[in-house]
Structure formats: C-alpha cells, structure tokens
Amino acid sequence: MSTEMIDYGAIVKDILKRFEVKLLGSEKVAGKDCYVLLLKSKNETVYSTIKMWVEKEYWMPLKTEMSDGINVTTEYLNIEINTGVSDDVFEFKPPEGAKIIRKEFSFKSFSSVEEAQKHAPFKILTPNYTAGCELKSVSIINNVTVSLSYSDDKGTYISVEETLNQSLPKTGEDVKIGDAEGKYTEMFGIGLVAFKKGDLLITVSGKIDKEELIKIAESIN
C-alpha cells in the first residue's frame, strides 16, 4: 500500500476532533513501551469509549479495547519494524493499459435519522421494533452504506446496515422475512439476518435470539 494513501496526520486530527483524550500511563505491549490512552467520544457513537495502547517511538497503536454492548479487542503480538525489506517489494506496477481509479474511504456519523437523511443516497429505512433498544447513532459509509446503531442500558447492542446494490449472501440458514427470502448466520454468539428490500441489502445483527432479530427485520420500513 502506498504511504500516500494513509494520512496519519488526518487520523490524529479526526481522533482529537471526535474524542476527549486522557493519558492513563505507560505499559508494555508486545515488549514495546506504549502510552495508554483513554478516548471518550464527544458525541454518542457506536464505540463511545476506547482504550488505546500507542507505541512510544513510532506512534503505532498496538492494542485497542472498544466496548458498547459488544467488546472488541485488537492486539498486535509480533511486531518488527524496519527489518531491511526493500521498498521495491511494495511497489505495485499496474499492467499496461490499466486505468487507475483512486477511491477514498469516507465515514460520517449523525445523531439522528433526520440529519443523516440529508446526506444519504437513498431513503433510510428504520425498524419499528428494536427489542427495547434506543437509536444511538447513524453512520454513512462510502456513500453506499447506512449503519444504524441501537443499544440499551443492559448492554444489548443491535446494528442495522443498509447497502445499495449488494446481493444476498449465498451461505447461511434460509429464513423468511415477511414475504422476502433471507439468510441467518451466527458466529461467536452474534446472530445476523440478511434480506433484500428493493435495491437495498439489509442486515440486522446483535447478540440476541434469532426470533428477535427476525422480528426487528420484519418491522423495517
């Protein structure tokens, strides 16, 4: 990957814009000295609190812990930096006649469906039934996907994603969502229901019963 594609300065500016950052101390991760940072979202987002271990010399995040109903930990255990690999190894030479198209990742977060709808490329559909969870945030990703995040004070988290022009997954258990064909899969206790509604592929996921996920999916309009 070309370094021009990663703007670390922009990433840091985005973190400072979206989070309050507090230094908790220092710890080792993968044998390297790290600053331990606590990030608290200035607005309600999917992950409102993040704990991050940042390597002191190169400022690389070696470990993150995120929690908002679902706990997610990412950690790098075997790290080698500047091992003498030539830059030529990472130089990609496109075939003759190939057209290069550069696509930038975009992510926008909103606190309400009404605000997000002003920027969405399609009409955002919402569930009438949410198993007691409340809407926390709405995100638009690459202008093709809308993600709605719901949670309650018991730690239940539900995600509804709507994506343009995507096909229904071929794997999973066949289920019915109203009159529509759907698929159900489960991994690590998290269930996911996928079905088509017009041009949208809609997925509903969360650590709740399959019947509840289907009920949520059927209420989306």
N, C-alpha and C positions, 0 to 999 in steps of 0.2 A: 504494500500500500504506500502510495506517495505521501511524504510528510506534508505536502501542500494541502492534502485533503483533511488533515486534522489540525484545527486551530486550538491549541491548548489554552491560549490566552482568552479566547472566546468562551471556552468551557469554564474557566475560573470566573470570568465576569458573570456568566449565567448563574453559577452557584451563588456568588455574592449577591446577585440580584434577587434570587428566589429564596435564599436561606439566611437565617441568622447563624453565624459560625462561632463556636466556642472551642478553645483549646483545653482538652481534658488532661493532657500529659504526654508521656512517651512510653512506647512499648516496642517489643521486637516482633516482627512477622517475617517468617522465612529467614530468620537470622539477621535481618536488617533493621536498623533503628528507624522507627516511624513516629511521626506526630499522630496523636489520637484526637480526632476532631468530632464534635457533635454538631450536626446540622439540623436546625429546626425550620420548617417551612414557614415563610411569611404569610402564605395563603394555604388553604386546605387543598392538598394534592393527594395522589394515590399513596405516596410514602411521605408522611408529614415529618417523620424523624429518621435521620440516617446517621449511623456511627461509622466513621471512616478512618482507616489507618493509612497515612501517607508517608512514603519513604522519604527520608530527610535529604538525601543527596540529589536525587533526580526528580523528586516530587511526583512519584508514581503512586497511585492508590493501589495498595497491595491487598486490602481487605475492606469490605463494606458489609454492614448489617442494616437491613431495612425491615420495618415491621409496620403493618397496618391490616391486621386480620390474618395475613399470611407472612410468615417470617422467611426472609430471603437472605442468605449469607453467601458472599462471593469472596474466595480467598486464593491467592497465588502462593504455592508452596515451594516450587523450584524455580528460582529466579537467577538468570545470568545476564549481565549487561555488558555490552561492548566486548564480545568474545572474539573479535577479529574477523567476522564474516564480511566479505566484500560487499559493497553497495550494489555491485553488478548482479548479485544473486537476486535482488529485489527489483531489478529494472525490468519492467514489462514492455515488450516490443510488440505492438499490435500488428496483425497480418496486413500486408499491402492491400490498400483499397478499403480497409475497415474504417467506419465512421465512429469517432469518439464522442460519446454523449456523457456529460457530467451531470449527475443528479445529487442534489444536496438534501440531507435529512432535515425535515422541519417538524417541530413539535410545539403546539400551542395549547395552553391549559386555561380553562374557564371555570367559573364557579356556578354557572347556571346553563341550562339548555338554551334559554333565550339568547344569551350572549354568544354562545358557541354557534348558534344557528346563523348568525350574521356572517360567519366565516366558513361555514360548512358547504361542501359541494353538492349536497343532497339534503332532503328533509330528514332530520334526525328523528328516529322512532324511539319511543320510551315505553318501558313496561308499566302497566297499571298496578301490577302486583310485584312487590320486591321482598317478600318474606320479612317484613318489618325493618328492612334496611333503608337508610336515607341517602340521597344523592350527595356525594362529596366533591366530585369534580367531573368535568367533561374535557376530553382532550381530542385534538385533531392532529393526526399524524400523516405527514407527506401529502396532505390534501386529498387523501383517498379513504382514510380510516377514521372513524369516530369511536372513541372509547369512553364509556360511562362507568364511573366507579361508585359503588354503594357499600356502606358498612353500617354496623350498629355498635352499641356500647358493650356488647358481649364478645366482640372480636370477629363477628361474621363478616366476610368480605365477598362481594359479588361484582363481577365485571361483565359488561355488555359491550361487545365490539361489533361495529357495522362497517363493512368494506365493500367498495364498488367493484363489480365485475370479477368476482372470485368464485371459483367452483366449489361445490360441496365436497368435503373430504370423502375419499373412497373407502377409508378404513373406519371401523367402529361399529357399534351396535345400531341396527336400524330402529328408529323411533318415529312416532308421528307427532308433529307439532301442529295441532289443528288438522287441516287437510294437507299440510305440507310434509314432504319426506324430510327426515332429519337423521343425524348421526349422534350417538352418545359415546364418549370415551371417558376413562378415569385413569389418573396417574397420581401416585403419592397422596391419595385421599381427596384429590381435587377433581371434580366432575366437570365435563364440558359438553354442552349441547350445541350443535350447529345445524342451521337450516337456511333455506333461501326465502327471501321475500322480495319479489320483483328483481331489481338489479343488485340487491344487497345480499351479501353473505352475512348472517348474523350468528354470533356465538355468545353463549351465556355460560359463564364458568364460576365456580366457587366451591368451597368445602362444605357443601350441603347435600341433602338427599337428591337423587336423580328426579324423583317425582316433583320436588320443589323447583328444580331447575327447569323442568318441562312446563310447570305451571307459570313460571316467570316468562319463559319464551312465548307461551301461548297468549300472554297478556300484552305483548309488544305490538304497538300500532302507531 
